[in-house]
């Protein structure tokens, strides 16, 4: 996330719990892009097209 203080909100315990309680087939970790100053913001910046199974997002400035 663009704001550094928001990055600490990532919680591995939640990811672990979801993997244990749901059929998770893949985890895509995009945090490597933070080192390049490229960020994908939270769900407020995502648009979900559930019918066509497409997710639209935009990069932060």
C-alpha positions in Angstrom: 0.0 0.0 0.0 1.1 3.5 -0.7 1.0 4.6 3.0 3.8 2.9 5.0 1.6 2.7 8.1 -1.0 0.7 6.2 1.6 -1.9 5.2 1.8 -3.1 8.8 -1.8 -4.2 8.5 -0.8 -7.3 6.6 -1.5 -10.3 8.9 0.1 -13.6 8.2 -2.1 -15.2 10.8 -5.2 -14.4 8.8 -3.7 -15.7 5.6 -2.7 -18.9 7.4 -6.2 -19.2 8.9 -7.8 -18.8 5.4 -5.5 -21.4 3.9 -6.5 -23.8 6.7 -10.2 -23.3 6.5 -10.7 -22.8 2.7 -9.5 -24.4 -0.4 -6.8 -21.9 -1.4 -5.1 -22.9 -4.6 -2.7 -19.9 -4.9 -1.4 -16.9 -3.1 0.0 -14.0 -5.1 2.3 -11.8 -3.1 2.6 -8.4 -4.8 4.6 -6.8 -2.0 7.8 -7.0 -4.0 6.4 -4.1 -6.0 6.7 -1.8 -3.0 10.4 -1.7 -3.5 9.7 -0.2 -6.9 7.3 2.3 -5.5 4.4 0.5 -7.3 1.3 -0.1 -5.1 -2.0 -1.9 -5.3 -4.4 -0.4 -2.8 -7.1 -2.1 -0.8 -10.6 -3.3 -1.8 -11.9 0.3 -2.0 -10.0 0.7 -5.3 -11.1 -2.6 -6.8 -14.1 -3.2 -9.0 -15.3 -6.8 -9.2 -17.2 -8.1 -12.2 -18.5 -11.3 -10.7 -20.5 -12.4 -13.8 -17.4 -12.4 -16.0 -15.0 -13.1 -13.1 -12.8 -10.0 -13.8 -11.2 -7.7 -11.2 -10.4 -4.2 -12.3 -7.8 -2.1 -10.4 -5.7 1.0 -10.8 -2.2 1.8 -9.7 -1.5 4.5 -7.2 0.3 7.6 -8.5 
